[in-house]
């Protein structure tokens, strides 16, 4: 006998609480196999294809393309098993059935377990995880709506607006505020709104973003007028401005904005820089590549120099625990590097960079860069860095004051390597010169340590033989 199982958006890891549906890979009525990707979603970290842990017939989909769903919201329902006449189940009669009810009508097939595990679901009957219960109502355009199955025509579904007046239960005066989304808390905090005075319209009185926005409108505290309507323009832009364009800060762009803002808010950073003669470094690279084998990149040589410098100055391979008021120093170097893609700036991480030689670093940089351009980096490949190398010289610029990749403590910036007049061995000559800049968290060290690190990096660039001491 067939049973309908509900597949919910799994926990994608790294503290991600929501994802946007980019593209459905299956239609209602399609037969899916265990671990077959059914939907492509975009998180604040990367694009992810989500595999379904059940095999059967898709009876319903929840959420249109472009909708944002919280972790734990229903994605689709699948009819598993066979009907009385031996055909696969899939008549759609179970669409919209709650997964818990479906599980109560019969046991889940143990043999149908998934082998492609994401955080939050998997193959084995693992012990239950303690986790906060999340609402199953997806959030679209800042408003809550009950999940509706997406019918055969994808474009038929349109988001339903939340009630114009929040209705539900108010938060108790002495209890916890019923809010899950950190975006809702931040919106209220930025506008000085007391969440305890709000009445939530979500399940069990949950306070949603729509409730906060309604309260702000009622109080007349909305920060800006709607300038997207014809004839409307902010006074600061002048009367001659006909229209403006609003770009939502979401996905990777929103994640970058949040991280950079947090870095500048929390970290008392300082920057020092120095020009270095990279002529010998470039000659060394040419000689290494002429010797045969895989080509060595300049970025890999700079990364090797960074790991050697961090061994001498471990204070910069650290982070600050503000709650415990402690500096955390890391023995391993997980080296992040900035990569510009069509979807925005991402920072892939090379694990255990201190154990790799120049050839291994070159290969890993190439692999992660290609994955970044294709949008296939996983959240694990974009987090966990302890130090970042930023080669902005590829943009044709000489210098910059990098913003530290929170929660790290330092970032080395590298400008373009170009011929410049340089005094070499007492005579003026044309040499390959590069500007190096180090932005560091002044809480983890003082200027002497930062200057010593940068000077060692510059010495290795000017005389690569200096590295032989650490090899």
Secondary structure, DSSP 8 states (H G I E B T S, - for coil): --EEEEEE----STT--EEEEEEE---TT-EE-TT-EEEEEE-SS-EEEEE-S--EEEEEEBS-TT-EEETTSEEEEEEESB-TTS-B---STTTT--HHHHHHTS---GGG--SS-BTTB-SS------------S-EETTEE----B--SSGGG-------SS--S-B--SSS------HHHHHHHHHTT--GGG-B--SGGG---HHHHHHHHHHHT--SS---SSTT---GGG-TT----------HHHHHHHHHHHHHHHH--EEEEEEEEE-HHHHHHHHHHHHTSSS---HHHHHHHHHHHHHHH-GGGSEEEETTTTEEEE-SS--EEEEEEETTEEEEEEETTGGG--HHHHHHHHHHHHHHHHHT---GGGGS--SEEEEEGGGGT-S-------TTBSEEEEE---EEEEEEETTEEEEEEEEEEEEEEETTT--HHHHHHHHHHHHHHHH-GGGGGGG-
